[in-house]
Amino acid sequence: MKFIELAEKRCSIRSYTSEPVAEEVLQEILQAGNLAPTAKNLQPFQFVVVRAASGLDALAAAYPAPFFREAPVAVVVCVETEKGWVRNRYDNKNYAEVDAAIAIDHMTLAATDNGLGSCWIGAFDPAMVREAMGLPEGIEPLAILLLGHPKEKGREKVRKPLSELVRYDHW
């Protein structure tokens, strides 16, 4: 399938079957995140894969949406801000979160390519996730990526037209 078709097909899934995610598919998804481009190739992120019921329950407490516990896999994407590239010559912008977001996007697309659904979650209690995952000092949870076999088709994608988003040569 062409990339644009894959991008069009990807959507957030909020209902999953109980079918487990095959290990080789999970590894391919994680490798897609690993292959994502990062500033200065620093890869300032870590992936905590959670499949055990106790871990999924602890994460669900940090984001108590009804669908959360349906997914058989959650990947807690963490950033190591200290290891991120910093645009220090101008404004000290740290790119660790940008790099991790690109990795998450690669993983959502790999999940879609493998017939899985995913949901990128940012609205969770970070302190609860830190505690549940035993994250060391300097490691911050950025997002939780749910993965599983979709029970639903997903919501229709509505996007602004390019004419509202793209400027040429100046604002």
N, C-alpha and C positions, 0 to 999 in steps of 0.2 A: 504494500500500500504506500502511496505517496505520503510524505511527511504532513502536508496540509490536511489530508484525509484523516490521519492519526490525530492531529491537533483538533480537528473538528469533532472527532468521535469522543475524545476525552471529556469527561464530566465528573462532577462530584457525585459519588454514590453514597446513599444513606440507608441502605438496606442490603444485607448480605445473607447468603445461604450459609449453612453450617459446614459446607465442604472445605476441607483444609487446603491451604496453598501449597503446591508441590515445592519441595526444597530446591529443585533446579530452577524453577521459575522465580522463587524468592531470591536466589543467588544472582540471577540475571538482572533482576530489578535493582538489587544493591550495587551490582557492578555498573549499571547505568548511572547511578548516583556518583560512584567513584570516578567515572569517566567524564563527569561534568567539568567544564572549564572553571578555573578559579584564578583569581588575581595572583600573579607570580607563582602559580602552581602550588600554593601553600596548603590547600585542602584543610582549612581550619574548622573541620566538623567531624563529628562522630555519629554513628548510627547505633542506637540501642534497639535491637529487635526483641519484641515481646510477644510470646506465644502462650506462655503459661497462664492459666486461668487467674491465679493470684495476682500476677503482674497486670493483666488486662483489667481486673477488678479495681486495682489501685489506681490505674490511669483513668478508668471510668469515673472514679470519685472526683478526679480533677476536672472532668468534663462530663457532667451527668446527662448527656443527651441519650434518649432511649435507644438509638441505633448503635451507639458506640460499642456495646458488648456483643453485637452480632458479628463484627469483623473478627476473623481468626488471627489476624496479625496486626500489630501496631509497631510502627518504627518511630522511635523518639529521635528526632534529628536535633543534635546539640551543636552549639558553636563554642569554639575556643577563641574568644575575642582577642586574647593576647597573641594568638598565632596568625591573626588576619593581617593582610596587607593594608597599610595605612597610606593614604594620599597626603603625606605629611608636608609636602612642599607647599601646599595651598590651604587646605582646610581641615586636615586631620581626620578625614572620613575613613572609617574602618570598614573594610569590605567583607568581613567574616559572615555577616548575615546575608549579604548579597550572594556570596559563594554558596552558602548552604541552601538558599532559595533556588538557585540554579540546579543544584543536586536534587532537590525535592521535585522540581519540575521534570527532570530527566526520569526520575523514578515513577512519577505519575504516568508519563508517556509510555514507559516500558511496561507498566502494569496494564495499561490499555491495549498495548500491542500483544500482550499475552492473554487477552480476554478477561482480565480482572478489573474490578472496580477499585477506586481509591477515593479517599476524602482527606484533604489537607486541612488540619485543624490548628488554629492559632489561639482560639478563645478558651484557654484552659488556665488553671491555677498553677503557675510555674513553681511555687514553693512546694505544692503537693507532688508535682511530677519530680522535682529534684529529690525529695525525700523518698518517694516510691522507688525511684531508679537508683538511689544511692549515688547520685552524681557528685564527683569531687569538686572542690573549690576551683573556680575558673572555667567550669563547664556549665553552660546555660542551655536549658531546653528552648528551642526556637519553635518547633512545630511537632505535631504528632501526625503521622501519615498512616491512615487505616488502609488495609489491603484485604481483599477477599473476592469471592465470586459474587457478582451482583444478583440480587433478587429483584431489582427494579431496573428500569431502563435509564433512569436519571431525568433530571429536569431539562427542558428544552433550553438550549444555549441562546441567550440574547446578548448581542454585542452592539456597541455603538458602531455606526458606519465609519469607515476609515477617514472620510472627509472631516469628521469631528476630532480625530486623533492625530492626523499627520499634517505637518507644516513643511513646506519646502523653502529652503534658502534663508528663511527668517521667520519669526513668530508672526 
